[in-house]
Amino acid sequence: MTELRQKMIRAMDLKDLSKHTQRTYLAAVTGLAKHYRQSPDKLTQEMIEDYLLYLKNVKGNAPNTRGTVLTGLRFFYGHVAQKEIPIDHSACRKVRKLPTVLVQEDIWKIISAPENLKHRLILMTTYSAGLRASEVRALKPEHIDSQRMLIKVENGKGSKDRYSLLSKTLLAELRNYYRKHRPQTYLFPSSFKKNTIKTLSYEAVRCIYEKARKKAGVKKGPGIHTLRHSFATHLLEAGYDIRKIQVLMGHTKLSTTMIYLHVSRKTLSKISSPMDLIDINLAEKEDRTDDPDHNA
């Protein structure tokens, strides 16, 4: 491991960045170094800009991908190389796409697809509490609060703790699962062998979802994060306050939660088109004109 790489890992650890973020940032710097076959701290700003243009025009990388690379490079140069690169993020402006949301019938098909009980409960827990994959992997038996019907999420995104919902249906299934397997350190460990204290990998959780989705015949919604998006949207459609949903999701900004207003079909369907409002107003006007008492 090079000295620069060691310094960057140390800087990221001090900033308490997640392992996933650390891998992403390291990949960004490694990609730049391999492109020029030089140490990244020796590169000029123009060379960095040329690399970003290469990603755009030659590799065809999307704005979101290039934005992630730029974020990693800015971290390296700002915290490791101590060298400012005044490249604004607008150069790699992110495109914010609407999340995919599944109907509840498809959610249930996916949850019911796995024959393995642990796999089925991972999917059920993810959806019923609106958890991230990293959060469901880190759950422990003591996080299930059956008295208050809550699930505690420790060290979620941004190193924050929060509570989410514990479904009655999920609780009954978890009790059956616990009696059968007696999980110790983690609720969903990588193995039920004695003294196993490893949690499932992200890739394992992702594969569980994708296999279940394909087995259920659901073509939409790739990525286990779809379950989290669906959780928020279904709560919104059920009439729950968006600020409460924000707390359950662990969003710092309300604007992040507001995106689900754009994908809620029931919320949007309650809004009348201005074309229909014209028709209503004209009809009311004609009724008043035909009314003899109105003319009097």
ZAPA-536999 format. One record per atom (N, C-alpha, C, CB): x, y, z. Coordinates in steps of 0.02 Angstrom, whole numbers, padded with zeros to 5 digits, always signed. Atoms other than C-alpha are relative to their C-alpha. Glycine has a CB too. Example, Ala and Ser with C-alpha at 12.3 -4.5 7.8 and 13.67 -1.06 7.14 Angstrom:
BEGIN
+00045-00059+00000;+00615-00225+00390;+00045+00060+00000;-00050+00001+00062;-00042-00059-00003;+00684-00053+00357;-00039+00055+00037;+00020+00023-00071;
//
This chain:
BEGIN
+00042-00060+00000;+00000+00000+00000;+00044+00062+00000;-00048+00000+00062;-00040-00060+00004;+00070+00168-00051;-00013+00047+00059;-00013+00037-00066;+00007-00047-00055;+00097+00308+00073;-00061+00045-00009;+00064+00043+00007;+00058-00043+00014;-00034+00417-00013;-00066-00036+00016;+00000+00022-00073;+00060+00039-00014;-00163+00277-00002;-00012-00006+00075;+00005-00070-00033;+00005+00005-00073;-00126+00253+00183;-00025+00066+00030;+00068-00019+00030;+00020-00066-00025;-00145+00440+00213;-00074+00013-00015;+00044+00055-00030;+00070-00012+00019;-00311+00444+00120;-00047-00042+00043;-00011-00016-00075;+00042+00043-00042;-00382+00296+00217;-00003+00028+00071;+00029-00073+00001;-00002-00030-00067;-00328+00378+00379;-00045+00063+00002;+00072+00019+00020;+00041-00061+00003;-00410+00544+00326;-00075-00018-00002;+00020+00043-00061;+00070+00020+00006;-00572+00454+00281;-00025-00030+00065;-00009-00050-00057;+00018+00027-00066;-00572+00359+00446;-00012+00056+00051;+00055-00048+00025;+00008-00057-00046;-00550+00523+00540;-00066+00037-00013;+00059+00048-00006;+00064-00032+00019;-00701+00592+00445;-00059-00047+00011;+00002+00023-00073;+00051+00051-00015;-00796+00433+00493;-00042-00016-00061;-00044+00024+00057;+00036+00018+00061;-00841+00396+00312;-00014-00075-00001;+00040+00021-00063;+00018+00071+00003;-00929+00231+00280;+00049-00038-00045;-00072-00009-00027;-00046+00042+00040;-00832+00085+00204;-00018+00005-00075;-00003-00074+00023;+00022-00006+00069;-00936+00101+00046;+00025+00065-00031;-00077-00003-00005;-00025-00065+00024;-00892+00286+00029;+00075-00001-00009;-00020+00057+00049;-00073+00004+00005;-00709+00248+00061;+00021-00037-00063;+00029-00035+00062;-00016+00038+00061;-00706+00118-00078;-00012+00042-00062;-00042-00065-00003;+00017-00042+00058;-00790+00241-00197;+00052+00054-00011;-00069+00031+00010;-00050-00053+00005;-00667+00381-00158;+00067-00027-00023;+00008+00036+00067;-00064+00030+00020;-00516+00267-00174;-00001-00020-00074;+00015-00062+00044;+00007+00019+00070;-00581+00202-00341;+00007+00060-00046;-00068-00036-00012;-00004-00061+00040;-00597+00381-00405;+00073+00022-00009;-00040+00056+00033;-00070-00022+00002;-00416+00423-00362;+00042-00051-00039;+00029+00009+00071;-00036+00053+00036;-00352+00255-00426;-00011+00005-00075;-00022-00069+00025;+00016-00007+00071;-00441+00282-00591;+00038+00057-00033;-00075+00011-00009;-00037-00058+00026;-00360+00453-00613;+00075-00018-00007;-00009+00060+00047;-00071+00017+00001;-00186+00386-00570;+00016-00049-00056;+00021-00030+00067;-00011+00049+00053;-00202+00239-00690;-00006+00032-00069;-00050-00058+00006;+00010-00033+00065;-00262+00352-00830;+00064+00035-00022;-00057+00051+00004;-00062-00037+00017;-00102+00458-00823;+00063-00040+00016;+00001+00066+00036;-00057+00040-00022;+00011+00323-00748;+00049+00044+00039;+00035-00033-00060;-00040-00044-00042;+00071+00453-00625;-00032+00004+00069;+00006+00071-00031;+00027-00011-00067;+00051+00488-00441;-00050+00058-00003;+00057+00014+00052;+00052-00052+00007;-00110+00591-00423;+00019+00068+00029;-00063-00023+00033;-00020-00064-00030;-00025+00724-00315;+00046+00040-00046;+00034-00012+00066;-00044-00035+00047;+00086+00769-00465;-00039+00030-00058;+00053-00048-00026;+00040-00022+00057;-00058+00809-00582;-00022+00072+00007;-00061-00046-00009;+00023-00069+00000;-00111+00984-00632;-00076+00002-00003;+00031+00039-00059;+00073-00007+00003;-00287+01052-00625;-00024-00013-00071;-00020+00071+00022;+00020+00011+00069;-00294+01050-00816;-00004-00074-00016;+00048+00035-00047;+00000+00072+00011;-00251+00865-00816;-00062-00032+00032;+00065-00033+00027;+00059+00026-00034;-00390+00831-00691;-00063+00016-00040;-00006+00029+00072;+00057-00021+00041;-00513+00930-00798;-00004-00042-00064;+00005+00075-00017;-00002+00042+00060;-00457+00833-00952;-00025-00070+00014;+00071-00002-00029;+00022+00068-00019;-00488+00670-00860;-00077-00002+00007;+00033-00022+00067;+00073-00003-00006;-00666+00724-00816;-00034+00005-00068;-00020+00060+00044;+00026-00004+00068;-00695+00770-00998;+00006-00067-00036;+00038+00054-00040;-00009+00067+00028;-00625+00599-01047;-00057-00047+00023;+00070-00029+00020;+00054+00041-00026;-00752+00515-00933;-00067+00017-00034;-00007+00010+00076;+00062-00022+00032;-00890+00618-01014;-00003-00017-00074;-00008+00075+00009;+00003+00003+00073;-00845+00617-01198;+00024-00066-00030;+00041+00055-00029;-00026+00063+00026;-00749+00454-01219;-00033-00060+00033;+00076-00003+00009;+00030+00056-00037;-00811+00338-01083;-00076+00003+00001;+00026-00001+00072;+00072-00007+00000;-00987+00409-01090;-00032-00007+00068;-00031-00049-00046;+00027+00006-00068;-01008+00412-00901;-00055+00051+00012;+00056+00008+00051;+00057-00043-00016;-01170+00486-00836;+00022+00055+00049;-00058-00041+00030;-00018-00055-00046;-01168+00652-00738;+00006-00024+00072;-00052+00054-00005;-00003+00024-00069;-01203+00559-00575;+00065-00037+00014;-00060-00046+00015;-00062+00038-00008;-01054+00444-00602;+00059+00048+00003;+00009-00050-00058;-00055-00048+00001;-00939+00589-00645;+00000+00043+00064;-00004+00045-00062;+00005-00039-00062;-01003+00686-00494;+00029-00037+00058;-00073+00018+00014;-00028+00042-00054;-00956+00541-00380;+00075-00001-00004;-00028-00071-00004;-00073-00001+00011;-00781+00536-00456;+00028+00066+00024;+00017-00012-00074;-00025-00066-00020;-00761+00723-00431;-00001+00009+00075;-00043+00055-00033;+00004-00005-00073;-00817+00711-00249;+00060-00036+00032;-00066-00030+00026;-00057+00037-00025;-00684+00578-00219;+00066+00036-00011;+00003-00069-00032;-00061-00037+00016;-00550+00682-00305;+00007+00062+00044;+00001+00020-00074;-00002-00060-00042;-00596+00839-00208;+00020-00018+00072;-00069+00035+00000;-00020+00022-00067;-00579+00741-00046;+00075-00013+00002;-00039-00065+00021;-00071+00016+00001;-00408+00676-00095;+00043+00063-00001;+00016-00044-00061;-00042-00060+00007;-00339+00845-00148;-00009+00048+00059;-00016+00035-00065;+00011-00046-00057;-00419+00940-00004;+00027-00026+00066;-00073+00012+00007;-00017+00027-00066;-00377+00820+00139;+00065-00040+00001;-00055-00043+00024;-00060+00041+00002;-00227+00720+00079;+00057+00037-00035;-00014-00066-00037;-00052-00035+00038;-00129+00815-00055;+00006+00073+00019;-00013-00006-00074;+00000-00070-00021;-00172+00983+00024;+00007+00046-00060;+00057+00014+00051;-00005-00037+00063;-00202+01053-00149;-00071+00013-00024;+00042-00039-00054;+00068-00017+00021;-00360+01146-00199;-00008-00012-00075;-00015+00073+00017;+00018+00005+00071;-00443+01100-00364;-00067+00035-00008;-00003-00076-00024;+00062-00039+00004;-00571+01237-00397;-00045-00020-00058;+00016+00073-00005;+00047+00025+00051;-00687+01130-00504;-00068-00005+00033;+00024-00069-00030;+00066-00002-00030;-00868+01166-00466;-00038-00064-00018;-00039+00062-00023;+00039+00060+00012;-00989+01020-00450;-00048+00008-00058;-00037-00020+00062;+00045-00011+00057;-01096+01101-00585;+00030-00029-00064;-00015+00075-00009;-00033+00031+00058;-00966+01031-00706;-00022-00072-00008;+00076+00003+00007;+00026+00069+00002;-01038+00860-00663;-00069+00000+00034;+00049-00051+00034;+00065-00008-00033;-01215+00911-00620;-00038-00066+00001;-00041+00053-00036;+00036+00063-00007;-01312+00764-00552;-00071+00006-00027;-00001-00021+00073;+00069+00004+00024;-01475+00711-00633;-00040-00038+00052;-00004-00034-00070;+00039+00031-00053;-01604+00675-00500;-00060-00036-00031;-00024+00052+00052;+00054+00040+00029;-01714+00534-00561;-00050-00019+00053;+00029-00063-00034;+00052+00021-00047;-01878+00486-00482;+00012-00074+00018;-00071+00010-00030;-00009+00070-00020;-01865+00325-00381;-00055-00045-00027;+00004-00006+00076;+00050+00049+00021;-01953+00168-00440;-00038-00025+00061;+00033-00059-00039;+00043+00024-00055;-02099+00116-00330;-00043-00056-00025;-00044+00058+00029;+00041+00058+00019;-02186-00052-00336;-00068+00003+00035;+00037-00065+00017;+00066+00006-00032;-02369-00084-00301;+00006-00053+00055;-00056-00019-00052;-00005+00045-00058;-02404-00179-00140;-00006-00073-00019;-00053+00018+00051;+00007+00069+00022;-02455-00336-00234;+00068-00028-00022;-00050-00005-00058;-00066+00022+00022;-02282-00345-00314;+00049-00006+00058;+00028+00048-00053;-00043+00005-00061;-02197-00311-00147;-00011-00067+00034;-00015+00059+00049;+00016+00063-00034;-02287-00459-00072;+00025-00061-00039;-00075-00006+00012;-00025+00055+00042;-02241-00571-00219;+00075-00010+00012;-00014+00014-00075;-00073+00003-00010;-02056-00528-00194;+00016-00028+00069;+00032+00070-00009;-00012+00023-00068;-02063-00555-00005;-00014-00074+00007;-00042+00040+00050;+00022+00070-00006;-02151-00722-00027;+00042-00048-00042;-00073-00007-00019;-00036+00043+00048;-02033-00786-00163;+00052-00046+00031;+00032+00043-00052;-00053+00045-00026;-01885-00852-00060;-00028-00057+00043;+00050+00041+00041;+00018+00056-00044;-01904-01024+00018;+00039+00004+00065;+00015-00068-00035;-00042-00008-00059;-01765-00981+00141;-00032+00051+00047;+00072+00021-00019;+00033-00044-00048;-01843-00905+00299;+00039+00064+00013;-00012-00037+00065;-00042-00059-00014;-01697-00789+00334;-00004+00050-00058;+00073-00020+00013;+00003-00044+00058;-01700-00720+00158;-00068+00036-00004;+00012-00041-00064;+00067-00030+00002;-01888-00692+00166;-00007+00056+00051;-00054-00054+00011;+00006-00050-00053;-01873-00597+00330;+00045+00060-00011;+00017-00032+00067;-00042-00057+00019;-01730-00489+00266;-00040+00047-00044;+00065-00024-00036;+00040-00041+00046;-01845-00428+00127;-00059+00032+00036;-00025-00043-00059;+00058-00026-00037;-01995-00409+00243;+00021+00056+00047;-00034-00056+00039;-00024-00051-00047;-01894-00310+00371;+00021+00063-00037;+00060-00027+00040;-00022-00057+00041;-01818-00198+00237;-00059+00043-00021;+00039-00023-00061;+00059-00037+00023;-01989-00151+00168;-00041+00027+00058;-00044-00044-00043;+00047-00020-00052;-02091-00145+00328;+00026+00057+00045;-00018-00059+00043;-00029-00054-00040;-01969-00026+00415;+00035+00053-00043;+00050-00029+00050;-00031-00049+00044;-01901+00066+00262;+00075+00006+00010;-00032+00067+00010;-00071-00001-00017;-01721+00017+00298;+00044-00001-00062;+00017-00059+00044;-00053+00008+00050;-01564+00035+00194;+00029-00070+00008;+00055+00055+00008;-00030+00067-00002;-01473-00126+00151;+00052-00005+00056;+00033-00017-00068;-00051+00000-00052;-01330-00078+00268;-00032-00003+00070;+00044+00063-00005;+00034-00001-00065;-01456-00051+00409;-00031-00067+00018;-00054+00054+00000;+00030+00066-00015;-01546-00217+00393;+00054-00051+00014;-00045-00023-00059;-00056+00046-00012;-01378-00306+00386;+00026+00007+00072;+00057+00014-00050;-00029-00013-00066;-01325-00225+00551;-00049-00010+00058;+00026+00070+00002;+00048+00010-00054;-01484-00265+00648;+00021-00055+00048;-00069-00016-00029;-00013+00050-00052;-01465-00359+00812;-00066-00018+00034;+00052+00027+00052;+00063+00020-00032;-01598-00456+00908;-00026+00052+00050;+00010-00065+00036;+00022-00049-00050;-01600-00321+01045;-00028+00064-00031;+00058+00017+00046;+00027-00059+00034;-01648-00190+00916;-00075-00006-00012;+00036+00012-00067;+00072+00011+00010;-01822-00267+00903;-00036+00014+00065;-00014-00073-00025;+00036-00022-00061;-01929-00174+01032;-00074-00018-00008;+00010+00077+00011;+00069+00024+00008;-02090-00275+01040;-00049+00035+00046;-00003-00075+00012;+00045-00036-00046;-02160-00173+01186;-00024+00065-00032;+00035+00015+00066;+00019-00063+00032;-02158-00009+01090;-00012-00008-00075;+00054+00053+00011;+00010+00016+00071;-02172-00094+00919;+00043+00045-00044;-00074+00008-00019;-00048-00040+00037;-02016-00008+00855;+00063-00041-00015;+00019+00064+00040;-00065+00029+00016;-01853-00059+00772;+00053+00055+00007;+00001-00031-00072;-00053-00050-00009;-01697+00033+00827;+00053-00008-00055;+00033-00006+00070;-00052-00001+00051;-01576+00080+00689;+00060+00036+00029;-00024+00034-00067;-00060-00030-00029;-01402+00109+00759;+00050+00017-00054;+00032-00048+00052;-00054-00020+00046;-01268+00205+00666;-00022-00003-00073;+00061-00043+00011;+00023-00003+00069;-01372+00235+00510;+00041+00050-00040;-00074+00019-00003;-00036-00047+00042;-01321+00353+00371;+00013+00064+00038;-00040+00015-00065;-00019-00059-00039;-01227+00501+00443;+00015-00017+00072;-00054+00051-00003;-00015+00024-00068;-01187+00396+00599;-00054+00020+00050;+00067+00028+00023;+00055-00020-00044;-01360+00435+00670;-00043-00061+00018;-00043+00053-00035;+00047+00051-00022;-01476+00324+00771;-00071+00025-00011;+00011-00018+00075;+00070-00019+00006;-01664+00322+00743;-00043-00061+00014;-00015+00030-00071;+00048+00055-00007;-01819+00216+00767;-00044-00003-00062;-00043+00008+00064;+00049+00008+00054;-01931+00145+00632;-00054-00049+00024;+00034-00026-00065;+00059+00039-00019;-02091+00042+00631;+00015-00074+00004;-00056+00012-00050;-00002+00073-00005;-02107-00138+00688;-00070-00026-00017;+00023-00023+00071;+00063+00028+00022;-02246-00224+00593;-00022-00059+00043;+00004-00021-00074;+00027+00057-00038;-02359-00345+00688;+00012-00065-00038;-00075+00010+00014;-00011+00059+00042;-02345-00466+00543;+00073-00021+00003;-00020+00014-00073;-00072+00015-00003;-02155-00452+00545;+00019-00028+00069;+00040+00063-00014;-00017+00023-00068;-02146-00475+00735;-00017-00074+00008;-00037+00042+00052;+00020+00070-00006;-02242-00640+00725;+00049-00045-00038;-00071-00010-00027;-00047+00039+00040;-02125-00702+00588;+00069-00002+00033;+00006+00030-00071;-00066-00003-00033;-01969-00644+00682;+00002-00046+00061;+00016+00072+00021;+00002+00044-00059;-02023-00738+00839;+00008-00073-00021;-00066+00009+00039;-00007+00068+00026;-02040-00898+00738;+00071-00012-00023;-00050-00011-00058;-00069+00003+00025;-01871-00864+00656;+00049-00006+00058;+00017+00061-00043;-00045+00000-00058;-01788-00831+00825;-00002-00068+00036;-00018+00057+00049;+00007+00066-00033;-01856-00992+00902;+00037-00054-00040;-00074-00019+00008;-00030+00051+00043;-01789-01090+00753;+00076+00006-00003;-00028+00005-00070;-00072-00008+00013;-01615-01014+00733;+00040+00030+00058;+00009+00043-00059;-00034-00031-00058;-01573-00920+00895;+00060+00043-00022;+00023-00054+00049;-00056-00042+00021;-01466-00785+00809;+00029+00037+00061;-00022+00051-00053;-00034-00030-00058;-01338-00710+00928;+00018+00074-00013;+00063-00040+00018;-00023-00069+00009;-01238-00555+00878;-00044+00039-00047;+00072+00000-00025;+00040-00034+00050;-01333-00509+00720;-00066-00038-00011;+00039+00006-00066;+00066+00031+00013;-01516-00540+00680;+00003-00043-00062;-00054+00054-00007;-00007+00037+00063;-01469-00597+00504;+00074-00013-00014;-00033+00038-00059;-00072+00013+00008;-01292-00670+00518;+00014-00035-00066;+00026-00042+00058;-00019+00033+00062;-01195-00739+00372;-00009-00076+00005;+00073+00015-00017;+00008+00072-00011;-01210-00912+00450;-00027-00011+00071;+00068-00038-00010;+00026+00016-00066;-01299-00995+00596;+00047-00048+00038;-00069-00032-00007;-00049+00042-00035;-01143-01094+00642;+00019+00033+00066;+00062-00013-00044;-00018-00025-00066;-01088-01076+00822;+00059+00048-00003;+00017-00059+00047;-00052-00052-00006;-00983-00922+00863;+00009+00042-00064;+00066-00032+00017;-00003-00043+00059;-01019-00842+00693;-00023+00070+00018;-00044-00029-00058;+00018-00069-00017;-01017-00654+00717;+00003+00046-00061;+00047+00026+00056;-00002-00041+00061;-01009-00597+00536;-00070+00013-00025;+00042-00036-00054;+00064-00016+00031;-01153-00506+00457;+00004-00016-00075;-00018+00075+00011;+00002+00011+00072;-01208-00534+00278;+00033+00058-00036;-00073-00009-00024;-00029-00053+00041;-01117-00436+00144;-00056+00036-00038;+00053-00029-00049;+00050-00036+00040;-01206-00303+00043;-00017-00039-00063;+00027+00070-00019;+00012+00038+00062;-01185-00411-00113;-00048-00058+00013;+00067-00026-00028;+00045+00056-00016;-01272-00557-00026;-00072+00025+00007;+00022-00034+00066;+00067-00028-00008;-01421-00447+00022;-00028+00021-00068;+00000+00061+00049;+00022-00021+00067;-01429-00375-00154;-00022-00061-00041;+00057+00037-00037;+00017+00061+00038;-01430-00551-00229;-00065-00031+00024;+00057-00050+00005;+00063+00027-00029;-01569-00607-00110;-00060+00036-00031;+00000+00007+00077;+00055-00040+00028;-01679-00465-00173;-00009-00015-00075;+00013+00075+00010;+00005+00008+00073;-01638-00487-00358;-00027-00069-00018;+00068+00011-00033;+00024+00068+00013;-01667-00676-00354;-00075-00005+00015;+00039-00052+00041;+00071+00001-00019;-01834-00650-00265;-00042+00039-00051;-00009+00030+00070;+00038-00041+00048;-01888-00513-00387;-00009-00038-00066;+00037+00066-00013;+00005+00037+00063;-01849-00622-00539;-00045-00061+00008;+00070-00021-00024;+00042+00059-00012;-01931-00775-00462;-00074+00021+00003;+00021-00035+00065;+00069-00025-00006;-02087-00670-00425;-00026+00026-00067;-00004+00055+00052;+00022-00024+00065;-02091-00612-00607;-00013+00075-00001;-00061-00036-00020;+00008-00073-00002;-02080-00428-00560;+00056+00032-00040;+00000+00027+00075;-00050-00027+00045;-01991-00337-00700;+00026+00068+00022;-00028+00005-00070;-00021-00067-00023;-01985-00163-00621;+00039-00005+00065;-00061+00046+00009;-00031-00007-00067;-01882-00106-00472;+00064-00037+00013;-00047-00022+00048;-00064+00031-00017;-01704-00169-00487;+00033+00036+00058;+00048+00000-00062;-00034-00031-00058;-01604-00139-00328;-00044-00004+00062;+00018+00072-00015;+00039+00010-00062;-01658-00178-00150;-00024+00066+00029;+00043-00037+00052;+00022-00066-00025;-01673+00010-00116;-00072+00014-00022;+00047+00055-00026;+00069-00007+00023;-01838-00005-00211;-00049-00013+00057;-00015-00047-00059;+00044+00015-00057;-01914-00080-00053;-00006+00061+00047;+00027-00061+00040;+00000-00060-00042;-01866+00076+00046;-00040+00056-00033;+00073+00024+00013;+00039-00050+00036;-01936+00192-00088;-00075-00016+00004;+00023+00004-00073;+00070+00021-00001;-02097+00092-00089;-00030+00010+00069;-00007-00074-00021;+00022-00012-00070;-02111+00100+00102;-00022+00072+00009;+00056-00018+00050;+00016-00071-00010;-02107+00291+00101;-00060+00021-00041;+00061+00043-00020;+00055-00020+00044;-02225+00309-00046;-00066-00029+00024;+00014-00022-00072;+00062+00031-00023;-02353+00186+00023;-00026+00033+00064;+00011-00075+00012;+00021-00036-00060;-02355+00277+00191;-00031+00067-00020;+00060+00012+00047;+00026-00065+00023;-02382+00442+00100;-00069-00009-00030;+00048+00031-00051;+00065+00013+00031;-02525+00368+00000;-00052-00021+00050;+00008-00054-00053;+00046+00018-00054;-02601+00302+00161;-00021+00060+00041;+00031-00053+00045;+00021-00062-00033;-02615+00483+00221;+00044+00022+00058;-00068-00009+00025;-00043-00018-00056;-02469+00492+00344;+00039+00064-00016;+00049-00057+00017;-00033-00064+00007;-02384+00660+00373;+00071-00010-00026;+00001+00038+00067;-00065+00009+00032;-02228+00684+00267;+00058+00012+00049;+00006+00047-00059;-00053-00012-00049;-02128+00750+00416;+00012-00062+00044;-00018+00060+00045;-00008+00062-00038;-02160+00588+00511;+00037-00052-00043;-00069-00028+00023;-00035+00045+00046;-02104+00491+00358;+00074+00019-00004;-00033+00002-00070;-00069-00024+00000;-01946+00598+00356;+00039-00029+00059;+00002+00077+00002;-00032+00027-00061;-01906+00542+00534;+00012-00075-00008;-00043+00014+00063;-00006+00073+00009;-01938+00358+00493;+00055-00017-00050;-00066-00030-00022;-00049+00013+00052;-01827+00369+00340;+00071+00021+00020;-00019+00035-00064;-00065-00024-00022;-01686+00457+00434;+00029+00053-00046;+00048-00057+00005;-00023-00053+00045;-01678+00601+00309;+00015+00063+00040;-00053+00015-00054;-00018-00063-00033;-01588+00757+00369;-00043+00057-00026;+00075+00015-00010;+00038-00054+00031;-01680+00869+00246;-00069-00025-00022;+00039+00029-00060;+00068+00017+00022;-01867+00870+00213;-00003-00005-00076;-00050+00053+00026;+00001+00000+00073;-01829+00904+00030;+00016-00069-00028;+00050+00052-00028;-00015+00068+00022;-01758+00727+00016;-00062-00043+00002;+00055-00031+00044;+00061+00039-00006;-01922+00653+00076;-00053+00024-00049;-00027+00004+00072;+00051-00029+00043;-02024+00770-00033;-00002-00032-00069;+00011+00075-00007;-00001+00030+00067;-01971+00675-00189;-00054-00053-00007;+00069-00032-00013;+00051+00051+00004;-02098+00541-00143;-00069+00029-00017;-00004-00038+00066;+00062-00032+00023;-02236+00667-00175;-00006-00005-00076;-00001+00074+00022;+00000+00002+00073;-02184+00658-00357;-00016-00070-00028;+00067+00023-00027;+00012+00068+00024;-02204+00469-00368;-00063-00031+00030;+00060-00044+00016;+00061+00027-00031;-02361+00447-00263;-00058+00007-00049;-00016+00036+00066;+00054-00002+00050;-02496+00401-00389;-00065+00024+00031;-00009-00068-00031;+00063-00019-00031;-02638+00422-00265;-00002+00075+00016;-00010-00040+00064;-00003-00072-00015;-02578+00595-00212;-00010+00041-00063;+00067+00018+00032;+00006-00037+00063;-02562+00652-00392;-00070-00007-00030;+00052-00025-00050;+00065+00011+00031;-02728+00575-00445;-00055+00042+00032;-00018-00073+00004;+00050-00042-00034;-02821+00686-00319;+00000+00071-00027;+00013+00001+00075;-00005-00068+00027;-02766+00842-00414;-00036+00003-00067;+00075+00021-00008;+00037-00007+00063;-02883+00901-00551;+00043+00037-00051;-00066+00038+00012;-00034-00036+00055;-02812+00953-00719;-00035+00068-00008;-00002-00041-00066;+00032-00065+00011;-02840+01138-00755;-00050-00002-00057;+00053+00052-00015;+00049+00008+00054;-02932+01080-00912;-00068-00019+00028;+00023-00053-00050;+00063+00020-00032;-03062+00996-00802;-00029+00056+00042;+00011-00062+00043;+00024-00057-00039;-03072+01150-00692;-00036+00050-00044;+00058+00034+00037;+00034-00045+00047;-03117+01253-00845;-00070-00026-00014;+00040+00006-00066;+00065+00031+00014;-03258+01130-00885;-00048+00011+00058;+00008-00075-00015;+00043-00008-00059;-03324+01139-00707;-00023+00072+00007;+00038-00022+00064;+00017-00071-00007;-03318+01329-00701;-00051+00021-00053;+00062+00043-00005;+00047-00017+00053;-03407+01343-00870;-00069-00029+00013;+00026-00024-00067;+00064+00032-00015;-03541+01220-00817;-00037+00037+00055;+00010-00073+00020;+00031-00038-00055;-03573+01317-00656;-00026+00067-00025;+00050+00011+00057;+00020-00064+00027;-03582+01479-00754;-00064-00007-00041;+00055+00031-00043;+00059+00013+00040;-03710+01405-00875;-00060-00014+00044;+00012-00058-00049;+00055+00015-00046;-03815+01340-00729;-00029+00064+00029;+00024-00047+00056;+00024-00063-00029;-03822+01513-00653;-00038+00042-00051;+00059+00040+00028;+00033-00038+00053;-03871+01589-00821;-00070-00027-00012;+00041-00003-00065;+00066+00032+00012;-04016+01465-00841;-00046+00007+00059;+00009-00073-00017;+00041-00003-00060;-04078+01494-00665;-00042+00066-00002;+00045-00003+00065;+00043-00059+00004;-04230+01613-00671;+00011+00048+00059;-00074-00021-00002;-00010-00042-00059;-04199+01675-00494;+00066+00039-00006;+00001-00043+00065;-00064-00034+00008;-04020+01718-00541;-00008+00060-00046;+00053-00048-00028;+00010-00054+00048;-04078+01824-00689;-00040+00056+00032;-00036-00025-00063;+00040-00051-00034;-04204+01914-00578;+00044+00044+00042;-00056-00032+00043;
//
